[in-house]
């Protein structure tokens, strides 16, 4: 969990802040970021990244309980890969680089 939190804090949060800080609707609109929204975004990114990093542990527990076997994991590997790409697209800003950075550890 702590590795996921560290990854979210040191990798994802700066990417998200950079993306949302430089995103402009027009030149007439300026970005003003409040401290509470900044803290809430960093906290949610780090918390959800820590939770997502627990997925391998959950799969291991399901395998030990006999609910999921190696054959099932082999059969649905492609489905899981697409699902992880979709999950990383939801968790990250709409940037291909950050999506690949998140999907890699998953």
C-alpha positions as CSV (number, residue, x, y, z in Angstrom):
1,X,0.0,0.0,0.0
2,X,2.8,2.4,0.9
3,X,4.5,1.8,-2.4
4,X,1.3,2.7,-4.2
5,X,0.9,5.8,-2.1
6,X,4.5,6.9,-2.8
7,X,4.0,6.3,-6.5
8,X,0.8,8.4,-6.5
9,X,2.5,11.1,-4.5
10,X,5.8,11.4,-6.3
11,X,4.7,10.4,-9.9
12,X,1.0,10.8,-10.5
13,X,0.2,13.9,-8.4
14,X,2.9,16.0,-10.0
15,X,1.7,14.9,-13.5
16,X,-1.9,15.7,-12.6
17,X,-1.0,19.1,-11.1
18,X,1.1,20.0,-14.2
19,X,-1.7,19.0,-16.5
20,X,-4.5,20.8,-14.7
21,X,-2.3,23.8,-14.0
22,X,-1.4,24.3,-17.7
23,X,-4.9,23.4,-19.0
24,X,-6.6,26.5,-20.5
25,X,-10.0,27.0,-21.8
26,X,-9.1,30.4,-23.3
27,X,-6.7,33.2,-22.6
28,X,-9.4,35.2,-20.8
29,X,-9.8,32.5,-18.1
30,X,-7.1,32.2,-15.5
31,X,-6.5,29.2,-13.3
32,X,-6.8,29.7,-9.6
33,X,-6.2,26.7,-7.5
34,X,-7.4,26.8,-3.9
35,X,-5.3,25.1,-1.2
36,X,-8.2,22.8,-0.1
37,X,-8.9,21.6,-3.6
38,X,-5.1,21.0,-4.1
39,X,-4.9,18.9,-0.9
40,X,-8.0,17.0,-1.7
41,X,-6.8,16.1,-5.2
42,X,-3.3,15.0,-4.0
43,X,-4.9,13.0,-1.1
44,X,-7.4,11.3,-3.4
45,X,-4.7,10.4,-6.1
46,X,-2.4,9.0,-3.5
47,X,-5.2,7.0,-1.7
48,X,-6.6,5.5,-4.9
49,X,-3.2,4.6,-6.2
50,X,-2.4,2.8,-2.9
51,X,-5.7,0.9,-3.2
52,X,-5.0,0.0,-6.8
53,X,-1.6,-1.3,-5.9
54,X,-3.3,-3.9,-3.7
55,X,-4.8,-5.7,-6.8
56,X,-2.0,-8.2,-7.1
57,X,-2.4,-9.1,-3.4
58,X,-6.2,-9.5,-4.0
59,X,-5.5,-11.9,-6.9
60,X,-3.1,-13.9,-4.8
61,X,-5.7,-14.2,-2.0
62,X,-8.4,-15.3,-4.5
63,X,-6.0,-17.9,-5.9
64,X,-5.1,-19.2,-2.5
65,X,-8.8,-19.5,-1.7
66,X,-9.4,-21.4,-4.9
67,X,-11.8,-18.9,-6.4
68,X,-9.4,-18.1,-9.3
69,X,-7.0,-20.5,-10.8
70,X,-4.0,-20.1,-13.2
71,X,-6.1,-21.4,-16.1
72,X,-8.7,-18.6,-15.5
73,X,-6.0,-16.0,-15.2
74,X,-4.4,-17.3,-18.5
75,X,-7.7,-17.3,-20.3
76,X,-8.7,-13.8,-19.3
77,X,-5.3,-12.1,-19.4
78,X,-6.2,-10.0,-22.5
79,X,-9.4,-8.9,-20.8
80,X,-7.5,-7.9,-17.7
81,X,-5.0,-5.9,-19.8
82,X,-7.7,-3.9,-21.5
83,X,-9.4,-3.4,-18.1
84,X,-6.2,-2.1,-16.6
85,X,-5.7,0.3,-19.5
86,X,-9.3,1.6,-19.0
87,X,-8.7,1.9,-15.3
88,X,-5.5,3.9,-15.8
89,X,-7.3,6.1,-18.3
90,X,-9.9,6.9,-15.7
91,X,-7.3,7.5,-12.9
92,X,-5.0,9.8,-14.9
93,X,-5.3,13.0,-16.9
94,X,-6.0,12.5,-20.6
95,X,-2.4,12.1,-21.5
96,X,-1.0,8.9,-23.1
97,X,2.3,9.1,-21.2
98,X,0.7,9.3,-17.7
99,X,-1.7,6.5,-18.7
100,X,1.2,4.2,-19.7
101,X,3.1,5.2,-16.5
102,X,0.1,4.1,-14.4
103,X,-0.8,1.0,-16.4
104,X,2.8,-0.3,-16.2
105,X,2.9,-1.1,-12.5
106,X,-0.7,-2.4,-12.6
